[in-house]
Amino acid sequence: MLEHAPSYYAASANPSPARPSLTGSVDAEICIIGGGYTGLSAALHLLEAGREVVLLEAQRVGWGASGRNGGQIVHSYSRDMDVIEAAHSADAATALGSMAFEGAQIIRQRIEQYQIACDLKSGGIYAAKTRKKIKGLEEHQALWERYGNRSLKLYDRSEVHRFVATDAYQAILVDESGGHIHPLNLALGEAAAVEQLGGRIHEDSAALGIERGNKVVVRTQGGQVRADTVIVAGNAYLGDLEPKLSAKSMPCGTQVVATEPLGERWREVIPSDYCVEDNDFLLDYYRLSADRRLIFGGGVIYGARDPQRIEALIRPNLERTFPQLKDVGIDYAWTGNFLLTLSRLPQMGRLAPNIYYSQGCSGHGVTFTHLAGRLLSEAIAGKEDRFNAFARLPHYPFPGGRMLRVPFTALGAAWYAMRDRLGL
């Protein structure tokens, strides 16, 4: 039986049944490829609208980024509305800005509606390491307030310790509407809700081919699904199933560790129990788990190569942030892939009139994938305006094509990492 990739989340996951792999030929109104947040969110919205859904997952539900991420509920997109307006148009920024905080609302609605036990906690922090980067927090606050988020407050260095016990930051921006969750348990709870509503999920059922037509046929090793409509939601683990999608995106790996339980020492680390990320280009992000471990992530491996020593990459930043945790035990270390686009904006669209896709959250997947599921459901129902706000955005190939996209992107990241070290 397939198991989840080793991680703290897999070790602390709620019980969940293994779903049977697909065998034989089945008919469905809608077939979804991918059992992560995008596919699960789409399935729930479609089932709630009375549609029939079969979902295919190559491994286990939540096996990819949905079950391995930092667990932070972070609003908006990897490029914020000011960048969208400058690169595209004021209309594009207005359209995307109107949806920038919706994903988090959907997550909370799902947790409440389906009673999902996933350790939901409220509160998020954005941190500036240098005085020059405080301006970034001020601009961040002004931009989000312009689009309706009134839950933000900026604190200077003298008040940082009220929220996070570190001397690493010159200022922090607190977002009371942010939060964090156990990401794998959220995915497993959503999968249970899909089945509760009559949806069918097949694990160990990788899609091997998609045959276009009035009826789309999705082939797996053990069978096939004949569907009126297909949603492709494989994201960083789609592989070459659809080369048109993989040509304009790039899997990247990020690393995460979970410490030993801190016991009452947690109050000496993050007394607010909020999640935290800094505003460097190659940022660190961290939070406390329900059993008071520090979950600390960061770094990017372009091309999604698994690093041999995750702890060696993460521990120096952890101990610089929290010297009081020097030599703390690391019980778990893992990596997972997310999908990067050149614009850093999500990609949505159609491969055929009845084949939809969503991919490339570029590091902001927890909230966007939940919004994406709603937009896909709306588009299939004929309400396309919000879906098209994303589908109209250009999807650029990486410079150098698939052969050179990794070194070119890594070179650019090295430049920004140097700027971070210099405090620019």
TORNU-884155 format. One line per field, with one value per residue (C-alpha): y negated, x, z; residue in one letter; chain; residue number from 1. Coordinates in pm, whole numbers, plus 50000, padded with zeros to 5 digits. Layout:
<pts>
v Y,...
u X,...
w Z,...
aa A,...
ch A,...
i NUM,...
</pts>
This chain:
<pts>
v 50000,49652,49434,49062,48923,48919,48595,48471,48433,48795,48911,48707,48752,48839,49192,49208,49508,49620,49565,49836,49781,49745,50068,50106,49836,49591,49299,48967,48620,48468,48630,48449,48539,48466,48526,48213,47895,47779,48107,48151,47793,47826,48159,48014,47713,47930,48189,47918,47794,48141,48258,48610,48633,48898,48792,48968,48940,49089,49157,49080,48786,48489,48667,48365,48004,48006,48247,48118,47737,47495,47493,47115,46940,46655,46426,46299,46430,46463,46132,45880,45646,45355,45579,45716,45364,45259,45573,45614,45354,45180,45392,45714,45596,45502,45838,46044,45813,45875,46245,46206,46292,46540,46856,46819,46770,47090,47285,47169,47241,47595,47663,47547,47703,48046,48042,48101,48155,47981,47761,47432,47129,46762,46495,46437,46222,46067,45961,45719,45803,45459,45103,45066,45355,45188,44986,45313,45386,45039,45079,45427,45291,45000,45226,45487,45225,45076,45414,45457,45626,45424,45683,45550,45363,45263,45293,45155,45334,45247,45459,45756,45973,45956,46179,46359,46389,46294,46000,46073,45826,45448,45452,45688,45661,45864,45997,46124,46275,46504,46833,47185,47546,47906,47919,48293,48326,48049,48245,48570,48398,48250,48591,48738,48458,48536,48896,48787,48596,48895,48825,49115,49103,49348,49345,49515,49417,49197,49049,49178,49011,48780,48843,48537,48544,48477,48741,48707,49036,49036,49354,49508,49830,50017,49854,49539,49266,49136,48787,48489,48255,48296,48081,48117,48032,48218,47906,47984,48359,48358,48470,48478,48575,48243,48099,47766,47714,47840,47620,47305,47404,47549,47773,47640,47794,47631,47776,47805,47936,48004,47985,48198,48083,47762,47808,47484,47335,47253,46930,46828,46873,46761,46641,46529,46877,46700,46817,46606,46535,46269,46049,46158,46289,46634,46622,46825,46932,47101,47172,47396,47726,47840,48039,47736,47828,47549,47617,47415,47401,47212,47230,47326,47601,47509,47810,47990,48192,48343,48203,48467,48284,48080,48013,47867,47620,47512,47524,47222,46993,47143,47080,46728,46648,46825,46853,46989,47304,47374,47750,47818,48166,48206,48497,48461,48316,48330,48165,48113,47959,47653,47528,47201,46986,46717,46444,46600,46579,46884,47027,47121,47200,47467,47727,47795,47667,47938,47971,47716,47671,47478,47478,47276,47113,47028,47068,46930,47249,47310,47031,46999,47367,47335,47032,47214,47498,47250,47074,47402,47502,47165,47188,47538,47402,47129,46845,46767,46406,46477,46779,46571,46302,46555,46732,46403,46354,46448,46772,46719,46990,46979,46830,47103,47354,47668,47732,47396,47282,47417,47248,46919,46906,47008,46730,46475,46612,46587,46216,46154,46370,46148,45842,46004,46062,45698,45578,45413
u 50000,50126,50227,50272,50622,50794,50725,50592,50254,50245,50350,50072,49799,49443,49333,49229,49129,49327,49113,49107,49286,49076,48994,48791,48601,48374,48163,48150,48018,48347,48689,48948,49317,49498,49408,49564,49390,49297,49131,48965,48836,48697,48536,48363,48226,48103,47944,47773,47627,47488,47749,47896,48271,48544,48886,49210,49522,49855,49968,49764,49531,49745,50066,50226,50257,49911,50033,50389,50373,50439,50073,50040,49720,49874,49656,49694,49941,50317,50299,50073,49820,50060,50284,49981,49865,50210,50260,49907,49639,49440,49140,49341,49459,49105,48967,49236,49238,48868,48953,49281,49138,48872,49082,49132,48759,48690,48935,48765,48420,48525,48674,48356,48108,48268,48415,48771,49022,49333,49456,49332,49485,49443,49707,49997,50310,50522,50865,51135,51496,51635,51517,51507,51263,51019,50907,50801,50576,50425,50352,50214,49971,49857,49802,49598,49391,49314,49167,48967,49188,49143,49305,49662,49873,50240,50461,50813,51113,51019,50703,50826,50883,50514,50454,50779,51082,51363,51598,51612,51342,51321,50942,50652,50314,50050,49753,49479,49300,49593,49652,49787,49673,49796,49796,49773,49485,49303,49342,49231,48928,48833,48866,48630,48384,48408,48310,48039,47881,47900,48224,48450,48826,49076,49430,49731,49566,49804,49662,49873,49693,49406,49212,49021,48668,48307,48371,48719,48890,49146,49355,49526,49722,49417,49132,48982,48729,48497,48388,48203,48454,48807,49003,49383,49509,49839,50049,50417,50356,50183,50498,50467,50101,50033,50354,50183,50151,50493,50662,50548,50619,50899,50888,51090,51166,51141,51272,51101,51204,51008,51189,51136,50838,50933,50702,50653,50952,50715,50628,50994,50977,50638,50428,50149,50131,50098,50271,50562,50738,50995,50990,51323,51320,51429,51220,51205,50865,50776,50506,50425,50246,49961,50209,50442,50713,50870,50803,51062,51100,51280,51520,51448,51604,51533,51439,51309,51621,51595,51877,52082,52094,51783,51869,52207,52028,51761,51925,52156,51860,51655,51933,52002,51636,51616,51958,51775,51707,52071,52120,51747,51659,51523,51279,51161,51305,51142,51113,50825,50771,50574,50524,50682,50573,50783,50534,50492,50116,49888,49799,49440,49279,49152,49335,49012,48655,48587,48936,49025,49346,49491,49857,50160,50073,50444,50453,50108,49917,49734,49483,49485,49412,49093,48990,49084,48846,48560,48655,48678,48336,48193,48343,48205,47863,47897,47990,48331,48411,48623,48793,48873,49038,49318,49285,49347,49687,49975,50158,50523,50782,51100,51405,51620,51336,51318,51692,51809,51518,51679,52022,51873,51619,51878,52108,51831,51756,52123,52115,51816,51966,52275,52049,51881,52219,52316,51984,51877
w 50000,49914,50207,50245,50213,50555,50743,51075,50908,50793,51141,51307,51045,51137,51043,50679,50469,50168,49860,49590,49262,48950,48771,48456,48270,48451,48333,48517,48460,48579,48626,48835,48803,49130,49494,49642,49753,49401,49309,49647,49653,49301,49390,49696,49512,49224,49450,49652,49323,49252,49001,48976,49039,49010,49140,49044,49262,49157,49516,49831,49891,49995,49896,49727,49837,49996,50263,50311,50309,50593,50692,50675,50566,50364,50153,49799,49540,49504,49313,49481,49325,49269,49058,48872,48793,48667,48458,48324,48397,48666,48567,48618,48959,49062,48951,49124,49425,49481,49531,49720,50063,49956,49976,50351,50398,50204,50423,50741,50596,50504,50846,51018,50776,50769,51120,50997,51279,51147,51436,51293,51469,51383,51334,51097,51103,50827,50948,50832,50916,50827,50863,50484,50463,50702,50402,50242,50539,50523,50153,50217,50477,50259,49957,50141,50319,49979,49881,50200,50460,50779,51008,50983,51236,51219,51530,51569,51716,52074,52049,51845,52153,52241,51939,51855,52084,51851,51798,51425,51323,51304,51269,51214,51041,51223,51024,51253,50951,50874,51048,51025,51005,50989,50607,50556,50800,50613,50287,50450,50601,50266,50102,50362,50285,49912,49982,50226,49936,49704,49521,49428,49496,49351,49489,49325,48996,48801,48482,48192,47904,47815,47493,47378,47239,47331,47595,47741,47827,48109,48107,48408,48443,48565,48382,48237,48312,48037,48139,48000,48163,48302,48544,48540,48889,48924,48981,49062,49036,48696,48514,48136,48121,47947,47792,47719,48093,48199,47936,48117,48476,48687,48996,49288,49623,49964,50290,50628,50970,51288,51620,51923,52136,52316,52614,52804,52619,52332,52515,52482,52104,51964,52259,52023,51863,51525,51209,51083,50756,50672,50362,50215,49858,49982,50294,50614,50750,51075,51331,51628,51580,51805,52016,52043,51796,51594,51226,51034,50655,50384,50098,49741,49531,49170,48964,49277,49355,49702,49919,50096,50425,50489,50852,50752,50523,50771,51115,51066,50990,51271,51524,51392,51447,51783,51951,52257,52054,51973,51945,51974,51857,51506,51492,51129,50810,50468,50130,49893,49553,49457,49102,48993,48698,48535,48632,48980,48918,48902,48563,48482,48150,47912,47707,47517,47559,47818,47975,48244,48440,48733,48836,48940,49274,49311,49688,49776,49721,50049,49995,49617,49554,49759,49556,49235,49315,49344,49019,48828,48954,48853,48504,48446,48547,48282,48518,48370,48462,48769,48611,48304,48515,48565,48230,48044,48210,47979,48056,47972,47900,48107,47930,47783,47764,47974,47946,48081,48299,48619,48589,48465,48748,49008,48885,48934,49280,49376,49289,49516,49792,49783,49817,50117,50284,50222,50362,50037
aa M,L,E,H,A,P,S,Y,Y,A,A,S,A,N,P,S,P,A,R,P,S,L,T,G,S,V,D,A,E,I,C,I,I,G,G,G,Y,T,G,L,S,A,A,L,H,L,L,E,A,G,R,E,V,V,L,L,E,A,Q,R,V,G,W,G,A,S,G,R,N,G,G,Q,I,V,H,S,Y,S,R,D,M,D,V,I,E,A,A,H,S,A,D,A,A,T,A,L,G,S,M,A,F,E,G,A,Q,I,I,R,Q,R,I,E,Q,Y,Q,I,A,C,D,L,K,S,G,G,I,Y,A,A,K,T,R,K,K,I,K,G,L,E,E,H,Q,A,L,W,E,R,Y,G,N,R,S,L,K,L,Y,D,R,S,E,V,H,R,F,V,A,T,D,A,Y,Q,A,I,L,V,D,E,S,G,G,H,I,H,P,L,N,L,A,L,G,E,A,A,A,V,E,Q,L,G,G,R,I,H,E,D,S,A,A,L,G,I,E,R,G,N,K,V,V,V,R,T,Q,G,G,Q,V,R,A,D,T,V,I,V,A,G,N,A,Y,L,G,D,L,E,P,K,L,S,A,K,S,M,P,C,G,T,Q,V,V,A,T,E,P,L,G,E,R,W,R,E,V,I,P,S,D,Y,C,V,E,D,N,D,F,L,L,D,Y,Y,R,L,S,A,D,R,R,L,I,F,G,G,G,V,I,Y,G,A,R,D,P,Q,R,I,E,A,L,I,R,P,N,L,E,R,T,F,P,Q,L,K,D,V,G,I,D,Y,A,W,T,G,N,F,L,L,T,L,S,R,L,P,Q,M,G,R,L,A,P,N,I,Y,Y,S,Q,G,C,S,G,H,G,V,T,F,T,H,L,A,G,R,L,L,S,E,A,I,A,G,K,E,D,R,F,N,A,F,A,R,L,P,H,Y,P,F,P,G,G,R,M,L,R,V,P,F,T,A,L,G,A,A,W,Y,A,M,R,D,R,L,G,L
ch A,A,A,A,A,A,A,A,A,A,A,A,A,A,A,A,A,A,A,A,A,A,A,A,A,A,A,A,A,A,A,A,A,A,A,A,A,A,A,A,A,A,A,A,A,A,A,A,A,A,A,A,A,A,A,A,A,A,A,A,A,A,A,A,A,A,A,A,A,A,A,A,A,A,A,A,A,A,A,A,A,A,A,A,A,A,A,A,A,A,A,A,A,A,A,A,A,A,A,A,A,A,A,A,A,A,A,A,A,A,A,A,A,A,A,A,A,A,A,A,A,A,A,A,A,A,A,A,A,A,A,A,A,A,A,A,A,A,A,A,A,A,A,A,A,A,A,A,A,A,A,A,A,A,A,A,A,A,A,A,A,A,A,A,A,A,A,A,A,A,A,A,A,A,A,A,A,A,A,A,A,A,A,A,A,A,A,A,A,A,A,A,A,A,A,A,A,A,A,A,A,A,A,A,A,A,A,A,A,A,A,A,A,A,A,A,A,A,A,A,A,A,A,A,A,A,A,A,A,A,A,A,A,A,A,A,A,A,A,A,A,A,A,A,A,A,A,A,A,A,A,A,A,A,A,A,A,A,A,A,A,A,A,A,A,A,A,A,A,A,A,A,A,A,A,A,A,A,A,A,A,A,A,A,A,A,A,A,A,A,A,A,A,A,A,A,A,A,A,A,A,A,A,A,A,A,A,A,A,A,A,A,A,A,A,A,A,A,A,A,A,A,A,A,A,A,A,A,A,A,A,A,A,A,A,A,A,A,A,A,A,A,A,A,A,A,A,A,A,A,A,A,A,A,A,A,A,A,A,A,A,A,A,A,A,A,A,A,A,A,A,A,A,A,A,A,A,A,A,A,A,A,A,A,A,A,A,A,A,A,A,A,A,A,A,A,A,A,A,A,A,A,A,A,A,A,A,A,A,A,A,A,A,A,A,A,A,A,A,A,A,A,A,A
i 1,2,3,4,5,6,7,8,9,10,11,12,13,14,15,16,17,18,19,20,21,22,23,24,25,26,27,28,29,30,31,32,33,34,35,36,37,38,39,40,41,42,43,44,45,46,47,48,49,50,51,52,53,54,55,56,57,58,59,60,61,62,63,64,65,66,67,68,69,70,71,72,73,74,75,76,77,78,79,80,81,82,83,84,85,86,87,88,89,90,91,92,93,94,95,96,97,98,99,100,101,102,103,104,105,106,107,108,109,110,111,112,113,114,115,116,117,118,119,120,121,122,123,124,125,126,127,128,129,130,131,132,133,134,135,136,137,138,139,140,141,142,143,144,145,146,147,148,149,150,151,152,153,154,155,156,157,158,159,160,161,162,163,164,165,166,167,168,169,170,171,172,173,174,175,176,177,178,179,180,181,182,183,184,185,186,187,188,189,190,191,192,193,194,195,196,197,198,199,200,201,202,203,204,205,206,207,208,209,210,211,212,213,214,215,216,217,218,219,220,221,222,223,224,225,226,227,228,229,230,231,232,233,234,235,236,237,238,239,240,241,242,243,244,245,246,247,248,249,250,251,252,253,254,255,256,257,258,259,260,261,262,263,264,265,266,267,268,269,270,271,272,273,274,275,276,277,278,279,280,281,282,283,284,285,286,287,288,289,290,291,292,293,294,295,296,297,298,299,300,301,302,303,304,305,306,307,308,309,310,311,312,313,314,315,316,317,318,319,320,321,322,323,324,325,326,327,328,329,330,331,332,333,334,335,336,337,338,339,340,341,342,343,344,345,346,347,348,349,350,351,352,353,354,355,356,357,358,359,360,361,362,363,364,365,366,367,368,369,370,371,372,373,374,375,376,377,378,379,380,381,382,383,384,385,386,387,388,389,390,391,392,393,394,395,396,397,398,399,400,401,402,403,404,405,406,407,408,409,410,411,412,413,414,415,416,417,418,419,420,421,422,423,424
</pts>
